[in-house]
């Protein structure tokens, strides 16, 4: 049986993208000079990886970008943390797609876009 192991991102600007995810609290190592792949295992066991477009084109020479959208959800400790994290990210210049709100399904929820336009959901139980 195959099991999910990693969520991979293709980044136009790896350094800018890693800066965004560091603001979310991920302890991501700095890439070494010329390194085009960076990954981290989160404290709860998710493996996340980022590759430059150039790296992907080495694997798939005619790659033009994938259609569609990926979204990753970050569980916060409290509704107040959702609000604070959303404020910190948007104050740093990242695009807020949906300001924090109390969702009908019982969570405080917000959505911010990373530098490549991927949705990053922030949520906490109400």
Secondary structure, DSSP 8 states (H G I E B T S, - for coil): ------EEEEESSHHHHHHHHHHTT-------TT--EEEEE-TTS-EEEEEEHHHHHHHSTT-----S--EEEEE-SSHHHHHHHHHHHHHTT--EEEEEEE-TTSEEEEEEE-TTS-EEEEEEE-
